[in-house]
Each structure stands twice: as structure tokens, then as C-alpha cells.
Amino acid sequence: MYEGHMTMTPTPPSEPGSTPPAPPVPLAALLARPDLGLRLLAGPEDVLLHWVHTSEMADPHPYLLGGELLMTAGVQLTDPAHFVGRVVEAGAAALAFGVTPVWDTVPAGLVEACARHGLPLVEVPPRTPFTAVARALWRLMAEARLHELRRVTEAQQSLAAAAARPAPVPAVLGALASRLGGRAALFGADGTETAAAGREVPAEAARALRDLAGVLGPRPGGPASASGDGGGLRLAAYALGGGDGLTLGVATERRGPGDHTIAGVAVVLLSLLTAPHRGADVTVRDGALVRLLLGAAPAEVAGTLGPGPWTVVHARGGDGTPFAAASLAAALGTPLVDAGGTTGPGEATGPGGSTGPGGATGPGGTAPGRAAGVVRLLLPASSPVTAQSGWTLGVGAPVEADELSAADAQAARALRRAEATGADLVRHRPGGIATLVDPDEAAAHARALLAPLTGPLAETLRVWLSLHGGWDRTAVAMDIHRNTVRQRIARCAALLGRDLDDPDVRMELWFALRSR
């Protein structure tokens, strides 16, 4: 019914060593550029190009990653059949051959070898430099990336809006099926289809999708997703995070670059909407959270969100997919507010001007120092936040609904401290102005500021400042003469070029000495 191989845990498109974080481009799109004058001599034109590599090695196999357009002028081409065989073995997508100055025409043996292996062979005319081909491919990839981001953004907004409707589960399934151009179905733990939307599929595909959903099942610690083919369609199944064995199944004619992300958003929303033991107050609260997803300011939803207090959590970890973030949200018993990623063109802007991937915005609408790959969650302060395997957590202080921006900043700083110290979880603790500064940045500033001072001078300055500039008390504390204290402090002032009678200077030096 479906392929024997399954994607048990989703692999991000940007995984190092596989493909770049931009969609591949069909060779046909490059051939269609009249300014390049490229001509296909052998092989199909519908292959996908992930990148460009130029090589004049007799055997480029060790230097190829697979999926590239290999460009060569044939400087060391002596055995076309062997050369093409090695290129195919390395997984290159296509071969581009530049005529002149080495060869006047593309060697016939090269054309024959490419045709025999089914490797696309492109002739690059003398007037077209290899750099022009590479630049054109990168531009096409950038355009494809922008198109994908816009598509995912629109889909996420559509799914979030569907989740706020009176019958949210059918609405989300319908929005998902519409965006992917196929069928979306919800399966119970026993494999029964409980809800579905989209176009009908052949009976063989329906059975294969049900079987694929059964591969996931309600087993604890089982795979989060699986994929395959059946009935001429591309199939995918995703386990929901509610813990009751529900599975989302999707059947489409093709699988686009952004489909995985779009399905991940649906998984998050459906996990929230189908969570067991949902009381009326929880439903109202979740509706407020969806409004936050749609861009509402916290003050606008404070009434329905509840008086609080609320806790904001920042987390980094997992495998970088929406499914890992959804599992974390389910483990903490809260909807996922924002699954972070590197922002880029075409991404939506949230309340207060914050930017989040695909328009999913977190509490408060601002993300000071927001780093890529950070997941933000919102949950009642009464819900315990515990360390989660594979994640590093930063937890803000409990706040009311109209103070979520401050809690968001606290959680971000707590996460940075957790990562700096190697802790699994760090909670915000009120600690004055000093806690607002990144420890690494403070230490770097302290080293630069105090660099002119020797160890004895720095220690004398520290003790002197701690005793409010008392000469005699400093002398007693350090067991040195009071004149020595005066000489050392005067030397510190001269080396630093600072007026130590200025309270602002004293404060800065004290913080620097504390941060060393």
C-alpha cells in the first residue's frame, strides 16, 4: 500500500550535509532563461537542482554532495564514459559543459554517456560564463524561497483563522486540504476515520492512508510522522500531541517544499483542539490564544485570556520541526504559541512589530534579542514547568495578561543564561539591573574596561568600592598601609582615565568587577 521506507522523525530541509535551506529549482527553469543560451543535449529537463559546483578535476566524485549542477570545461576529460559514471555515482543532478577554450564542441562520447545514464547534459555557449549560470540559479532559488514563505504564511493564517471558528476541527481539516490540494483526515486510535475534508481519493489510497496512520498509533515514544505512496498519491501521517492516539493523515498528488511546515501547523492546532478533558473555560482560553496567533495584542484578549497569572517559556532544542515543538507544548500542557525560525523575506509581522515565521507570533508582540530556533509557549502560572529531555528552557516570572511583553523578555534572558551555564532549565529571578545584561557581553566589557589594571590594583579597587571609598577600612581589610591604598587607587584612576569620585564611574566599575 505504501513505501517500505518511512520518515519516522521529520528531517528539516536545511539539515547540514543534505540540501540548502532554499527550495530546489527545476533544470527547465534555468534552460528557459534566454540570456544564458543554454541547450539541453541529453537527459530529462525536469530534474531538480539544489546548488552549483564547478570542477576541472579528472574525477570530481569526492567533492560532490549530490543534487548539484556540475559545471566543467573538460580540461582533464579523457574518458567521458568513466567521468559520467563517477558523476552519476556521486548523485549529481545534471552536467553543464562549457565549449571553448578547451573543446570547440561538446564531445560526442560525453553526450552518449549522459544519454545512456539518463544524466541531463547542458551545453554552455562561449558567451556565457559559468558565474552567470550560478548567479541565475541562486536568483531562481531565492525567488522560489520567497514564494514558499508567502505560501506558508498564508496557509498558517488560514489555519489559525479556521481554528477560531465554531466547528474548529472540520474547519482546520478543510483549510489544510484546500492549501495542500488533497484530502485531510483525522483517525482515532483504532484506525477509524473520525473526520475528513477535501476531495475524495481512490479506495486504494484511502486504505493506504489508514494503514500509514496505524503505523504511528498511540504507542508512547513512537515516531511522530510517516510517509509513503498509495493509489498514485503521496501520503503522510502525523501523530497529534494530545496523548489520545489521534493521527492526522494527508493525501496529495505531489509534495511541495512547504507542505511539511503547513501540516505541522495543522498538527499543533488539532492537538490543541482535540485535547481530552477540555472544559468550557479552557475552550475560551484557547480561543484567546488563537487570537494571539492571529496578531491580537495581549491587552485585547486579556478579558478572555483570563486574569492570570501567566507564564511565558522560551525553549530551544528538538529537531527543529513543528512536530517537536508540538510535542513540547503537549508535554507542558499548553498550546504552542510560536515555533521560532530564522526570519526572512515574506514572513509575517506580529503585534507590536515582532516577526515570527509564517505569522505565528508570541505573547506580547515583541522579542528582544530573538534568536532563531526558539519556541515560545504560554501557560497558566499554576501549571508546573519542568525540564524536558532534549530541550533547554527559560521561564519568565508569573505575570498578568497585560504584562506578557515583560515576561517574554524575562524568558528570553533566562534561556540565554541556561544555555551559557549548560542548565536544562533556568527561571527568571528578580535581581536588579545587572540581570538585564547578557553575562557574556558583560564579561567582555569588563575585560576591556579593566585591561589596564594588574591583579593587585583591580582587587584593591574592588575592596575600596565595596567599602564605599573608606581608606582605613580598605587598608584593614587588605592588611596593607592606608597610604598604599591611596597610591593604588590613584594609579587605578590614572590608568583607567576615570574620575573615581563620580558615582556613575564607580557604579560602572563595580558592575565590571562583578562581571569579570
Secondary structure, DSSP 8 states (H G I E B T S, - for coil): ---S---SS---TT-TTT--SS--EEHHHHHT-TTTT-EEEES-S--EE-EEEE---S--GGG--SSEEEEE--TT-S-HHHHHHHHHHHT-SEEEEE-SSS-SS--HHHHHHHHHHT--EEEE-TTS-HHHHHHHHHHHHHHHHHHHHHHHHHHHHHHHHHHTSSSHHHHHHHHHHHHHTEEEEEE-TTS-EEEEEES---HHHHHHHHHHHHHHTT-TT--SEEEEEETTEEEEEEE-TTSS--EEEEEESS--TTHHHHHHHHHHHHHHHT-SS--HHHHHHHHHHHHHHTT--HHHHHHHH-S--EEEEEEEETTSSHHHHHHHHHHHTS-EEEE-----TT--B-GGG-B-GGG---GGG--TT--TT-EEEEEETTS-----TTEEEEE---B-GGGHHHHHHHHHHHHHHHHHHT-SEEE-----GGGGS-HHHHHHHHHHHHTTS-HHHHHHHHHHHHTTT-HHHHHHHHTS-HHHHHHHHHHHHHHHT--TTSHHHHHHHHHHHHH-
